[in-house]
Amino acid sequence: MKLTGAEIILECLLEQGVDTVFGYPGGSVLNIYDALYKYSDKIRHILTAHEQGASHAADGYARSTGRTGVVIATSGPGATNLVTGLATANMDSVPVVAITGNVGCSALGLDSFQEVDITGVTIPITKHNYIVKDINKLADTIREAFYLANSGRKGPVLIDVPKDVTAAICEYTAQKPAPIPVENHTTTHELERAVAMMMEAKRPFIYTGGGVIASEASEPVLELVNRMDAPVSSSLMGQGSFDNTDPRYMGMLGMHGTVTAAKAIAECDLFIGLGTRFSDRVIGDKATFAKNAKILQIDIDPAEVNKNIAVDLALIGDVKAVLEQLLPLLPQQEHTQWMEQIQSWKKEYPLVMTAEDPEAVTPQDIIQTLDELTHGDAIITTEVGQHQMWAAQFYQFRHPRSFISSGGLGTMGYGFGAAMGAQVGNPDKRVINIAGDGSFHMNCNELVTAYKFQIPMIEMLFNNNVLGMVRQWQRLFYDRRFSQTTLDRGTDYMLLAQAYHIKGLRITKKSDIRPVLEEALSLHEPVLIECVIDRDINVLPMVPPGADVSKPITHITIEEKEGGAQS
C-alpha cells in the first residue's frame, strides 16, 4: 500500500511494538503530527513542556520497561534540545530512538530557518544516526535504527527526516522486527580459565553493573553468588541487579560506597566484574584498586576491556549468555571465613546518619521509611547530586529496573522526565523521583505534564537551599569557599504545586515523615513533597577523585573554625 513518509514512520513504530512516544511538535514535523492525529488510537503521545523532558521521559520509559524509548522533536532548537537526553542515554547504554524533523532537502545547507545539522551534532553521543533523504529508504532505516539501539551494547539512535520526505508517498510493506542476536564471543578455553580462577580464589568479590540489568541476568548472577559463596557489591547503574536485602550484599563500591565494600576490595583475591565498565568513580586510584586480586571482567563491549584498568581475563559477551555457559562448569565453592569477615565489617560499619536535634529530618529516615511503606517495590528515579547517592544507599532495591538515574553523564534535571516515562511505562507501579532543589529547578516545568496527563508520580524534593554535592566538594577541596552554591531562591514549593494543580505536602520534622508519605502513597495523582533538610548533611563515605577506594573519608568537620576532613 502507498503511504506518506509520516505514515510510514508510524507504521514502522507499530511494527516495533511501540505504543507510546514522547515529544513536542514544530514546523518540520507537522506531517508526522498530522499522522499521529490519525493514529491516536494506536500510539499514545505524551506532550512534554520541553524537548529535554521528552528525551528523559523516553529514557526512563526504556530503562524501566526494557523496551525502546521513542522521542520526536522538530528541527533546529527542537532537535538540539534532545542533545543532553541522548548523551545521557548513550553514557548509560539505554535504547532510545529519536526522530527529528529537518527542513526540506532543497533547503539543507543554506542556513534555512530552524536548520541544524543534528546528525553532525550528535555523532559523538549516539550509537548511530541517519539523515533520510529518500523516502524509499525510510522504512528500512527505522527498522535498522531499532535493531542497532537494542543489539550489542544498547544505546540511542537518531533519525533525521527532512519535511518533504515525510510528505512524499511510496509503497510500504509491513515487516516483522528482525530478531536481536545474543552476543557471546567466549571460547571453551576462556571459560575454563575463568572457572580455574574462581576455584583458586579464597576471598572472591562479585561486582554487578548495569550490563546485568540490560541482559536480564539477575537470576544467573544469583546462581553464581550461591555457587561461589561470595559477597556482592553493585555499581550505581547496577542497583537492583542483586537483591539489596540479601545478607551477602555489601552496598556500593567506589566514591560513595560502603566501608564494607572498601575493606573487601582491599582484601579480596579475585574481583569479578559483571556488566561493568570500571568507571573512574569506582576504581579511583588504578594502582591501588583490588591490588591483591586478579580481575575477571564479563562484558558485552570489548572496547571497555583494559580501558580504565588492566584485567587478567575478559569474557566478551552478553552477561546472561556467558554465565549460562560458565555455571555448569563451576563446582560449589565455600568461603566461610571470608563471608564471616564480611558480616563482621557490615556490623561494624553501618550506614548511619545522625542529627543533634531528635526531630531533625534526615534523608536516611525519609528514604528508609519510603522503602518500608512501599515494601521495596517502587521504581525510584533520581536527579543528580547528594540525594542520588542517598537513594542508592538507603533504599533497598530488590528488583532490576527499579532504580533509574543518570550515572555516566550525571545529568541534573534528568529525574523528573525519567519518572514520567517510568510511570507511563509501568502504570501499576509506584514511581517516586528523589530530587534536590538544584536539580528540580532545571525541569520543574514538567509539573504541567504530570498534571495534564495525570501521571501519578511522586516528586520528593530534598530542599537544603544549596547545591549540596558541589558544596561538599567546596568544603573538602576548596577551603570552604562556597562560591555560587547557596541558592537562596525563596521558592514557595507549595504555591508552585498549587499553580500547577499538583497536590503539595511538606516534611519539616521527623514526626511528619510517616504520615506525609502515607498520604502521598494513598493518592493516585501527581504529588510534590518538599522535605526540608539541613544544608550541611553530607554524603558519606566518600573517596576523593583518584584516591584509594579502600580508604574512604568517613567524617567531615562542619564547624567553620576547624576546616578540613578527617578519615
VOVEXDREN-377707 format. One line per field, with one value per residue (C-alpha): x, y, z; residue number from 1. Coordinates in nm, 2 decimals. Layout:
BEGIN
X	X;... .
Y	Y;... .
Z	Z;... .
migu	NUM;... .
# end
This chain:
BEGIN
X	0.00;0.11;0.17;0.32;0.66;0.49;0.25;0.54;0.72;0.42;0.36;0.72;0.68;0.38;0.59;0.84;0.57;0.58;0.26;0.39;0.61;0.72;0.77;0.70;0.56;0.70;0.71;0.94;0.74;0.39;0.33;0.43;0.20;-0.08;-0.03;-0.02;-0.36;-0.49;-0.30;-0.41;-0.60;-0.28;0.00;-0.01;0.17;0.29;0.34;0.61;0.68;1.03;1.21;1.47;1.19;1.07;1.41;1.45;1.10;1.18;1.50;1.31;1.05;1.32;1.52;1.21;1.04;1.33;1.16;1.28;1.20;1.09;1.11;1.01;1.13;1.12;1.43;1.67;1.62;1.38;1.64;1.93;1.71;1.74;2.12;2.15;1.90;2.07;2.41;2.26;2.12;2.45;2.66;2.43;2.36;1.99;1.79;1.63;1.52;1.50;1.31;1.38;1.24;1.45;1.40;1.32;1.61;1.64;1.69;1.96;2.29;2.15;2.12;1.74;1.50;1.54;1.80;2.06;2.29;2.17;2.34;2.67;2.59;2.50;2.77;2.97;2.66;2.46;2.53;2.45;2.25;2.09;1.95;1.69;1.67;1.50;1.15;1.22;1.49;1.28;1.11;1.43;1.62;1.38;1.39;1.77;1.77;1.56;1.79;2.10;1.96;1.90;2.19;2.52;2.58;2.25;2.23;2.04;2.00;1.88;1.69;1.67;1.39;1.35;1.00;0.95;1.04;0.76;0.52;0.63;0.45;0.58;0.49;0.50;0.50;0.49;0.77;0.83;1.12;1.44;1.54;1.82;2.11;2.25;2.62;2.87;3.23;3.38;3.57;3.58;3.94;3.85;3.56;3.79;4.04;3.77;3.65;4.01;4.04;3.72;3.82;4.16;4.00;3.98;3.83;3.62;3.43;3.14;3.06;2.74;2.69;2.42;2.50;2.35;2.01;2.04;2.09;1.83;2.10;1.99;1.89;2.22;2.41;2.23;2.33;2.69;2.68;2.54;2.79;3.08;2.98;3.09;2.99;2.83;2.86;2.68;2.75;2.52;2.38;2.37;2.13;1.86;2.07;2.12;1.87;2.00;1.83;2.04;2.29;2.57;2.51;2.78;2.64;2.80;3.17;3.36;3.34;3.03;3.05;3.03;3.32;3.25;3.29;3.61;3.76;3.66;3.82;4.15;4.14;3.99;4.20;3.95;3.74;3.46;3.31;2.98;2.84;3.05;3.29;3.51;3.43;3.67;3.42;3.45;3.82;3.97;4.35;4.43;4.75;4.56;4.23;4.20;4.58;4.58;4.34;4.31;4.04;3.79;3.56;3.25;3.11;2.95;3.16;3.53;3.61;3.57;3.83;4.16;4.03;4.03;4.21;4.40;4.22;4.36;4.09;3.79;3.49;3.32;2.95;2.61;2.64;2.34;2.46;2.82;2.71;2.48;2.78;3.01;2.79;2.77;3.15;3.18;3.17;3.02;3.27;3.28;3.44;3.31;3.59;3.57;3.19;3.21;3.46;3.22;2.94;3.17;3.25;2.88;2.80;3.10;3.05;2.68;2.55;2.41;2.31;2.30;2.14;2.18;1.81;1.59;1.32;1.56;1.47;1.74;1.74;1.81;1.49;1.28;1.42;1.41;1.05;0.97;1.13;0.92;0.59;0.65;0.80;1.09;0.86;0.86;1.05;1.29;1.42;1.66;1.82;2.19;2.36;2.37;2.01;2.10;2.36;2.13;1.87;2.12;2.25;1.92;1.65;1.67;1.64;1.52;1.44;1.60;1.48;1.37;1.64;1.65;1.93;2.18;2.52;2.79;2.68;2.55;2.26;2.09;1.72;1.70;1.49;1.15;1.13;1.26;0.99;0.72;0.84;0.87;0.52;0.37;0.55;0.46;0.11;0.06;0.39;0.45;0.72;0.90;1.15;1.40;1.54;1.74;1.62;1.90;1.81;1.44;1.45;1.61;1.30;1.02;0.81;0.73;0.49;0.25;0.30;0.23;-0.09;-0.21;-0.17;-0.25;0.08;0.06;0.43;0.56;0.82;1.02;1.22;1.50;1.53;1.85;1.88;2.22;2.39;2.47;2.72;2.92;2.91;3.05;3.34;3.40;3.42;3.67;3.89;3.83;3.89;3.52;3.49;3.12;3.11;2.76;2.63;2.40;2.07;1.85;1.59;1.30;1.07;0.75;0.71;0.36;0.24;0.43;0.25;-0.08;-0.01;0.03;-0.28;-0.05;-0.10;0.17;0.29;0.57;0.81;0.97;1.03;1.08;0.73;0.60;0.77;0.54;0.20;0.31;0.45;0.14;-0.08;0.12;0.12;-0.25;-0.32;-0.34;-0.24;0.09;0.22;0.51;0.66;0.90;1.15;1.33;1.68;1.99;2.23;2.53;2.43;2.70;2.72;2.95;3.16;3.34;3.66;3.82;3.87;4.17;4.22;4.24;3.89;3.98;4.04;3.72;3.66;3.40;3.37;3.37;3.41;3.14;3.25;3.38;3.67;3.81;3.84;3.93;3.83;3.91;3.91 .
Y	0.00;0.36;0.58;0.91;0.93;1.04;0.74;0.50;0.63;0.55;0.21;0.12;0.22;-0.01;-0.29;-0.25;-0.27;0.10;0.22;0.54;0.83;1.15;1.47;1.83;1.95;2.21;2.31;2.04;1.76;1.88;1.60;1.35;1.51;1.51;1.14;1.10;1.26;0.98;0.71;0.84;0.52;0.31;0.53;0.75;1.08;1.25;1.62;1.75;2.11;2.09;1.86;1.77;1.65;1.43;1.28;1.20;1.05;0.82;0.72;0.65;0.45;0.24;0.17;0.08;-0.14;-0.29;-0.16;0.11;0.47;0.69;1.07;1.31;1.67;1.93;2.08;2.33;2.41;2.12;1.88;2.04;2.03;1.65;1.65;1.62;1.34;1.15;1.19;1.07;0.76;0.70;0.70;0.46;0.23;0.29;0.20;0.52;0.61;0.98;1.10;1.46;1.67;1.89;2.15;2.02;1.85;2.15;2.39;2.18;2.35;2.70;2.81;2.79;2.88;2.63;2.43;2.24;1.96;1.74;1.43;1.61;1.74;1.40;1.18;1.16;1.10;0.84;0.48;0.57;0.83;0.89;1.15;1.01;1.20;0.92;0.81;0.46;0.41;0.54;0.22;0.01;0.29;0.30;-0.08;-0.07;0.20;-0.01;-0.31;-0.11;0.05;-0.29;-0.51;-0.55;-0.27;-0.08;0.29;0.58;0.62;0.93;0.95;1.29;1.32;1.63;1.77;1.69;1.32;1.30;1.44;1.22;0.89;0.55;0.18;0.04;-0.33;-0.43;-0.65;-0.83;-0.69;-0.87;-1.09;-0.94;-1.19;-1.27;-1.19;-1.43;-1.44;-1.66;-1.97;-2.30;-2.22;-1.88;-2.03;-2.30;-2.03;-1.83;-2.14;-2.21;-1.85;-1.89;-2.22;-2.09;-1.78;-1.77;-1.43;-1.36;-1.03;-1.01;-0.67;-0.62;-0.33;-0.20;-0.48;-0.73;-0.54;-0.49;-0.86;-0.97;-1.17;-1.13;-1.50;-1.64;-1.38;-1.51;-1.86;-1.75;-1.59;-1.91;-2.13;-1.90;-1.83;-1.47;-1.12;-0.88;-0.51;-0.32;0.00;0.29;0.16;-0.19;-0.11;-0.38;-0.63;-0.81;-0.80;-0.54;-0.72;-1.03;-1.06;-1.11;-0.76;-0.51;-0.19;0.02;0.03;0.35;0.72;0.68;0.31;0.15;0.09;-0.28;-0.28;-0.07;-0.31;-0.61;-0.46;-0.42;-0.79;-0.98;-1.21;-1.23;-0.94;-1.05;-0.75;-0.84;-0.60;-0.31;-0.07;0.02;0.39;0.63;0.69;0.32;0.24;0.57;0.51;0.25;0.15;0.05;-0.08;-0.45;-0.46;-0.81;-0.96;-1.10;-0.93;-1.11;-0.90;-1.02;-0.76;-0.72;-0.43;-0.53;-0.15;-0.15;-0.41;-0.28;0.08;0.21;-0.08;-0.38;-0.71;-1.06;-1.22;-1.09;-1.28;-1.09;-1.14;-1.09;-1.14;-1.38;-1.59;-1.61;-1.71;-1.98;-2.13;-2.09;-2.20;-2.57;-2.59;-2.43;-2.66;-2.54;-2.33;-2.25;-1.94;-1.95;-1.74;-1.47;-1.44;-1.42;-1.13;-0.95;-0.98;-0.85;-0.54;-0.48;-0.48;-0.26;0.00;0.05;0.34;0.58;0.95;1.13;1.46;1.66;1.75;1.44;1.60;1.69;1.54;1.32;1.17;0.83;0.84;0.95;0.70;0.41;0.49;0.51;0.17;0.03;0.17;0.06;-0.28;-0.20;-0.25;0.11;0.24;0.51;0.77;1.04;1.36;1.41;1.52;1.42;1.29;1.05;0.88;0.88;0.70;0.44;0.40;0.38;0.24;-0.14;-0.23;-0.58;-0.60;-0.50;-0.18;-0.03;0.23;0.49;0.75;0.93;0.76;0.83;1.18;1.29;1.49;1.73;1.77;1.41;1.25;1.42;1.33;0.98;0.94;1.04;0.79;0.52;0.58;0.58;0.26;0.10;0.22;-0.03;0.07;0.35;0.58;0.83;1.08;1.18;1.53;1.81;2.17;2.25;1.97;2.03;2.39;2.27;2.09;2.18;2.30;1.93;1.96;2.07;1.74;1.54;1.73;1.73;1.36;1.28;1.08;0.97;1.00;1.14;1.42;1.40;1.72;1.75;2.12;2.22;2.56;2.47;2.27;2.01;1.79;2.09;2.25;1.92;1.93;2.30;2.22;1.94;2.07;2.44;2.56;2.63;2.89;2.83;3.00;3.02;2.71;2.88;2.92;3.15;3.14;3.17;2.94;2.85;2.50;2.46;2.76;2.63;2.29;2.48;2.68;2.35;2.20;1.94;1.82;1.97;1.82;1.92;1.74;1.97;1.75;1.38;1.32;1.44;1.17;0.87;1.05;1.26;0.96;0.75;1.03;1.07;0.70;0.67;0.92;0.83;1.16;1.36;1.48;1.71;1.66;1.92;1.77;2.04;1.92;2.08;2.22;2.06;1.70;1.52;1.20;0.96;0.76;0.95;0.88;1.18;1.16;0.94;0.83;0.48;0.34;0.12;0.43;0.64;0.95;0.87;1.21;1.57;1.85;2.11;2.38;2.68;2.74;2.39;2.32;2.01;1.65;1.36;1.00 .
Z	0.00;-0.07;0.24;0.31;0.48;0.81;0.79;0.72;1.03;1.25;1.08;1.15;1.51;1.53;1.38;1.66;1.93;2.02;2.18;2.34;2.22;2.39;2.20;2.10;1.77;1.53;1.17;1.04;1.20;1.12;0.88;1.15;1.40;1.15;1.11;1.49;1.50;1.27;1.47;1.81;1.89;1.84;1.96;2.27;2.25;2.57;2.51;2.75;2.84;2.68;2.44;2.70;2.93;2.64;2.59;2.96;2.96;2.67;2.85;3.18;2.99;2.83;3.15;3.35;3.09;2.89;2.57;2.33;2.42;2.14;2.13;1.85;1.80;1.53;1.36;1.49;1.86;1.90;1.79;1.98;2.30;2.28;2.30;2.68;2.69;2.41;2.57;2.90;2.73;2.54;2.86;3.03;2.73;2.70;2.39;2.26;1.91;1.84;1.53;1.44;1.15;0.93;0.66;0.31;0.12;-0.12;0.18;0.36;0.39;0.33;0.69;0.65;0.93;1.21;1.02;1.22;1.12;1.40;1.27;1.28;1.63;1.77;1.62;1.95;2.16;1.97;1.88;1.52;1.34;0.99;0.77;0.53;0.20;0.00;0.11;-0.03;0.24;0.53;0.65;0.64;0.81;1.10;1.13;1.13;1.40;1.64;1.57;1.64;1.95;2.10;1.97;2.15;2.39;2.38;2.31;2.14;1.77;1.59;1.26;1.09;0.83;0.61;0.59;0.22;0.29;0.54;0.28;-0.01;-0.10;-0.17;-0.13;0.22;0.31;0.68;0.82;1.15;1.35;1.30;1.60;1.81;1.83;2.17;2.15;2.31;2.19;2.47;2.39;2.58;2.68;2.82;3.02;3.16;3.26;3.43;3.63;3.73;3.87;4.06;4.21;4.32;4.49;4.87;4.90;4.59;4.53;4.28;4.13;3.93;3.68;3.45;3.20;3.43;3.41;3.04;2.97;3.22;3.41;3.77;3.81;3.68;3.89;4.19;4.10;4.06;4.40;4.55;4.37;4.46;4.82;4.77;4.87;4.62;4.55;4.28;4.08;4.08;3.74;3.88;4.17;4.17;3.98;4.31;4.59;4.84;5.13;5.07;5.36;5.11;4.96;5.08;4.92;4.65;4.58;4.49;4.56;4.78;4.85;5.19;5.42;5.40;5.02;5.06;5.30;5.09;4.78;4.97;5.09;4.80;4.58;4.29;4.16;3.92;3.73;3.56;3.30;3.43;3.26;3.56;3.57;3.73;4.02;4.10;4.07;4.20;4.20;3.94;4.12;4.44;4.31;4.41;4.43;4.59;4.34;3.99;3.79;3.57;3.36;3.18;2.95;2.60;2.49;2.40;2.40;2.77;2.84;2.96;2.90;3.26;3.43;3.33;3.37;3.39;3.19;2.99;2.87;2.59;2.56;2.70;3.07;3.09;2.80;2.93;3.28;3.14;2.97;3.27;3.56;3.46;3.47;3.82;4.12;4.45;4.65;5.02;5.18;5.53;5.69;5.42;5.45;5.83;5.79;5.55;5.80;6.08;5.87;5.79;6.16;6.25;5.97;5.91;5.70;5.97;5.96;6.29;6.38;6.70;6.70;6.76;6.54;6.26;5.92;5.77;5.42;5.57;5.78;5.48;5.23;5.47;5.57;5.20;5.15;5.44;5.31;4.95;5.05;4.83;4.53;4.39;4.10;4.23;3.99;4.09;3.98;4.03;4.35;4.71;4.70;4.42;4.65;4.95;4.74;4.63;4.99;5.18;4.96;4.94;4.58;4.54;4.16;3.83;3.66;3.99;4.01;3.73;3.74;3.53;3.60;3.34;3.24;3.58;3.43;3.67;3.56;3.44;3.71;3.66;3.29;3.37;3.64;3.40;3.14;3.40;3.53;3.18;3.11;3.44;3.53;3.81;3.99;4.23;4.09;4.31;4.19;4.45;4.38;4.52;4.49;4.24;4.00;4.05;3.92;3.59;3.47;3.72;3.42;3.37;3.66;3.39;3.20;3.51;3.57;3.21;3.17;3.53;3.57;3.94;4.02;4.34;4.33;4.66;4.68;4.93;5.00;5.16;4.98;4.84;4.56;4.82;4.64;4.50;4.84;4.99;4.74;4.82;5.19;5.13;4.85;4.82;5.18;5.23;4.96;4.89;4.55;4.40;4.58;4.82;4.63;4.84;4.57;4.80;4.60;4.77;4.66;4.79;4.59;4.29;4.32;4.36;4.04;3.85;4.02;4.19;4.55;4.77;5.10;5.34;5.57;5.82;6.12;6.19;6.31;5.97;5.77;5.80;5.78;5.48;5.29;5.38;5.24;4.92;4.86;4.91;4.63;4.27;4.13;4.09;4.43;4.52;4.87;5.00;5.25;5.44;5.54;5.68;5.42;5.58;5.57;5.36;5.16;5.34;5.30;5.03;4.83;4.67;4.29;4.20;4.56;4.70;4.71;5.00;5.22;5.22;5.42;5.69;5.87;5.76;6.00;5.97;6.22;6.03;6.26;6.21;5.84;5.66;5.66;5.89;5.78 .
migu	1;2;3;4;5;6;7;8;9;10;11;12;13;14;15;16;17;18;19;20;21;22;23;24;25;26;27;28;29;30;31;32;33;34;35;36;37;38;39;40;41;42;43;44;45;46;47;48;49;50;51;52;53;54;55;56;57;58;59;60;61;62;63;64;65;66;67;68;69;70;71;72;73;74;75;76;77;78;79;80;81;82;83;84;85;86;87;88;89;90;91;92;93;94;95;96;97;98;99;100;101;102;103;104;105;106;107;108;109;110;111;112;113;114;115;116;117;118;119;120;121;122;123;124;125;126;127;128;129;130;131;132;133;134;135;136;137;138;139;140;141;142;143;144;145;146;147;148;149;150;151;152;153;154;155;156;157;158;159;160;161;162;163;164;165;166;167;168;169;170;171;172;173;174;175;176;177;178;179;180;181;182;183;184;185;186;187;188;189;190;191;192;193;194;195;196;197;198;199;200;201;202;203;204;205;206;207;208;209;210;211;212;213;214;215;216;217;218;219;220;221;222;223;224;225;226;227;228;229;230;231;232;233;234;235;236;237;238;239;240;241;242;243;244;245;246;247;248;249;250;251;252;253;254;255;256;257;258;259;260;261;262;263;264;265;266;267;268;269;270;271;272;273;274;275;276;277;278;279;280;281;282;283;284;285;286;287;288;289;290;291;292;293;294;295;296;297;298;299;300;301;302;303;304;305;306;307;308;309;310;311;312;313;314;315;316;317;318;319;320;321;322;323;324;325;326;327;328;329;330;331;332;333;334;335;336;337;338;339;340;341;342;343;344;345;346;347;348;349;350;351;352;353;354;355;356;357;358;359;360;361;362;363;364;365;366;367;368;369;370;371;372;373;374;375;376;377;378;379;380;381;382;383;384;385;386;387;388;389;390;391;392;393;394;395;396;397;398;399;400;401;402;403;404;405;406;407;408;409;410;411;412;413;414;415;416;417;418;419;420;421;422;423;424;425;426;427;428;429;430;431;432;433;434;435;436;437;438;439;440;441;442;443;444;445;446;447;448;449;450;451;452;453;454;455;456;457;458;459;460;461;462;463;464;465;466;467;468;469;470;471;472;473;474;475;476;477;478;479;480;481;482;483;484;485;486;487;488;489;490;491;492;493;494;495;496;497;498;499;500;501;502;503;504;505;506;507;508;509;510;511;512;513;514;515;516;517;518;519;520;521;522;523;524;525;526;527;528;529;530;531;532;533;534;535;536;537;538;539;540;541;542;543;544;545;546;547;548;549;550;551;552;553;554;555;556;557;558;559;560;561;562;563;564;565;566;567 .
# end
